[in-house]
């Protein structure tokens, strides 16, 4: 069980919500699921077990230590509006953003006018402490992370407390947190996802395109 027990709201019912929710239930955290489909939210909560519950979108932010926004980029605005984020419902809450605003057919970040998806999310949720995290690895990796080579989760955020909260949740999922910098650097992280998608489409292994310091003197 994790050293800290938290209450976590999950906005979304897809694979990322499922695998991270499963890890966090296993670590002893309390999970409240909300989705655009109440039937899918109930099915996910039942699958998570551990007393995971279902709440309405406008209730998912109430009393939570963190909220995971695990929805496609094109659904972000509607989902946050449904949760009352524009009215400040997430103020003071760690909002974990694993969203990939990437055209996976070309590897291009789909955020017009500069900035990042994470910064747009912060604008849609005034007062939330947005942390960009978990967006670089597929959901399947979190079902069986390697204890000998755990995934390093690069994160960006402006609030130290929110980064600490996200770090706990990364470790509880089997990863290692690494803070890249403030949220202003989140575009850099999002471009990495596009880089990886483009290389994968070309038939190359993205990991092999990055230098390794193993064995370096």
C-alpha positions in Angstrom: 0.0 0.0 0.0 1.2 3.5 -0.8 2.5 5.6 2.1 -0.2 8.2 1.5 -3.9 7.4 1.1 -5.6 9.9 -1.2 -9.0 10.5 -2.7 -8.8 10.6 -6.4 -11.4 11.6 -9.0 -11.2 10.1 -12.4 -12.7 11.9 -15.4 -12.9 9.3 -18.1 -13.6 5.6 -18.6 -11.0 4.5 -21.2 -7.9 2.4 -20.9 -5.7 5.0 -19.2 -8.4 5.6 -16.5 -8.7 1.8 -16.1 -5.0 0.9 -15.7 -4.1 3.9 -13.5 -7.3 3.5 -11.5 -6.4 -0.2 -10.9 -2.9 0.6 -9.7 -4.2 3.3 -7.4 -6.9 1.1 -5.9 -4.2 -1.5 -5.3 -2.1 1.2 -3.5 -5.1 1.9 -1.2 -6.4 5.1 -2.7 -10.1 5.9 -2.9 -11.4 6.3 -6.4 -14.4 8.1 -7.7 -15.2 7.6 -11.4 -17.2 9.9 -13.7 -17.7 9.7 -17.4 -19.9 11.0 -20.2 -21.7 7.6 -20.0 -22.9 6.6 -16.6 -23.1 3.0 -17.6 -19.4 3.0 -18.6 -18.5 4.8 -15.4 -20.3 2.1 -13.4 -18.7 -0.7 -15.3 -15.2 0.8 -14.7 -15.9 1.3 -11.0 -17.0 -2.3 -10.7 -13.9 -3.5 -12.5 -11.6 -1.4 -10.3 -13.2 -2.8 -7.1 -11.7 -1.6 -3.8 -14.8 0.4 -3.1 -14.4 2.6 -6.2 -17.6 4.6 -6.6 -19.4 6.5 -9.4 -20.3 10.2 -9.2 -21.8 12.7 -11.5 -19.4 15.0 -13.4 -20.2 18.0 -11.2 -19.4 15.9 -8.1 -16.1 14.3 -9.2 -14.0 17.3 -7.9 -15.5 17.4 -4.4 -13.1 16.6 -1.7 -10.5 15.1 -3.9 -6.7 15.2 -3.4 -6.2 14.8 -7.2 -8.2 14.5 -10.3 -7.1 12.5 -13.4 -8.3 13.9 -16.7 -8.2 10.8 -18.9 -10.2 11.8 -22.0 -9.3 12.4 -25.6 -8.2 15.9 -26.5 -11.3 16.7 -28.5 -13.4 15.9 -25.4 -11.4 18.0 -22.8 -13.4 21.2 -23.0 -16.8 19.5 -22.7 -15.7 17.2 -19.9 -14.2 20.0 -17.8 -17.2 22.2 -18.4 -19.4 19.3 -17.2 -17.3 19.1 -14.0 -17.7 22.8 -13.3 -14.0 23.5 -13.8 -14.7 26.9 -15.4 -16.5 28.0 -12.2 -13.5 27.0 -10.1 -14.5 23.6 -9.0 -10.9 22.3 -9.3 -9.3 25.3 -7.6 -6.5 24.1 -5.4 -6.7 20.5 -6.7 -3.9 18.6 -8.5 -5.3 18.0 -12.0 -3.2 15.3 -13.7 -3.1 15.7 -17.5 -2.1 12.7 -19.5 -3.9 14.0 -22.6 -2.2 13.7 -26.0 -3.2 16.5 -28.3 -1.4 14.8 -31.1 -2.4 13.8 -34.6 -1.2 10.2 -34.4 -1.2 9.9 -38.2 1.5 12.6 -38.5 2.9 13.2 -35.1 1.9 16.9 -35.0 0.7 18.6 -31.8 -2.9 19.9 -32.4 -2.8 23.0 -30.3 -3.3 26.1 -32.5 -1.6 29.4 -31.7 1.3 28.1 -29.7 1.3 27.0 -26.0 0.4 23.5 -24.9 -2.6 21.3 -24.3 -1.7 21.5 -20.6 -1.8 25.3 -20.6 -5.1 25.2 -22.4 -6.4 22.9 -19.7 -5.2 25.2 -17.0 -7.1 28.0 -18.7 -10.3 25.9 -18.7 -9.9 25.1 -15.0 -8.9 28.3 -13.2 -7.1 27.7 -10.0 -6.4 24.0 -10.7 -2.8 22.9 -10.2 -2.2 21.2 -13.6 0.5 18.6 -13.8 1.4 17.1 -17.2 2.2 13.5 -16.6 1.6 9.9 -17.9 1.2 10.9 -21.5 4.3 9.3 -23.0 3.5 5.6 -22.4 0.7 3.5 -23.6 -1.9 2.3 -21.1 -0.8 -1.3 -21.6 2.6 -0.5 -20.0 1.0 0.3 -16.7 -0.6 -3.1 -16.5 2.8 -4.7 -16.0 5.6 -2.1 -15.4 9.0 -3.7 -15.1 10.4 -3.5 -11.6 14.0 -3.7 -13.0 13.4 -0.9 -15.5 10.4 1.1 -14.3 9.1 3.8 -16.7 10.4 7.3 -16.0 7.4 9.7 -16.0 8.5 13.2 -17.0 6.2 15.8 -15.5 5.7 19.6 -15.7 3.8 21.7 -13.2 3.9 25.0 -11.3 2.7 23.9 -7.9 5.2 22.0 -5.7 2.5 20.3 -3.7 0.7 19.1 -6.9 4.0 17.8 -8.3 4.5 15.9 -5.0 1.0 14.4 -5.2 1.6 13.4 -8.8 4.9 11.9 -7.8 3.2 9.7 -5.2 0.8 8.5 -7.8 3.5 7.8 -10.4 5.3 5.6 -7.8 2.1 3.8 -6.9 1.6 3.0 -10.6 5.1 1.5 -10.8 7.0 4.4 -12.3 9.7 6.9 -11.4 8.7 10.6 -11.4 11.0 13.2 -13.0 10.1 16.9 -12.9 11.2 18.6 -16.1 10.1 22.1 -15.0 7.1 24.5 -14.8 4.0 24.1 -16.9 5.5 26.5 -19.5 7.7 23.6 -20.6 4.7 21.2 -21.1 4.7 21.9 -24.9 8.2 20.3 -25.0 6.8 17.2 -23.4 3.8 17.1 -25.7 6.1 17.5 -28.8 8.0 14.4 -27.5 4.8 12.4 -27.9 4.5 13.7 -31.4 8.1 12.8 -32.1 7.5 9.2 -30.8 4.3 8.8 -32.8 6.0 9.9 -36.0 9.0 7.6 -35.6 6.7 4.7 -34.7 4.8 5.3 -37.9 8.0 5.3 -39.9 8.8 1.9 -38.5 11.5 3.0 -36.2 11.8 2.4 -32.4 11.5 5.9 -30.7 13.6 4.6 -27.8 16.5 3.8 -30.1 16.5 7.4 -31.4 17.5 8.8 -28.0 21.1 8.7 -26.7 21.8 6.5 -23.8 24.2 7.3 -21.0 24.5 3.6 -20.0 28.2 2.7 -19.7 29.3 6.3 -20.2 32.4 7.3 -18.3 
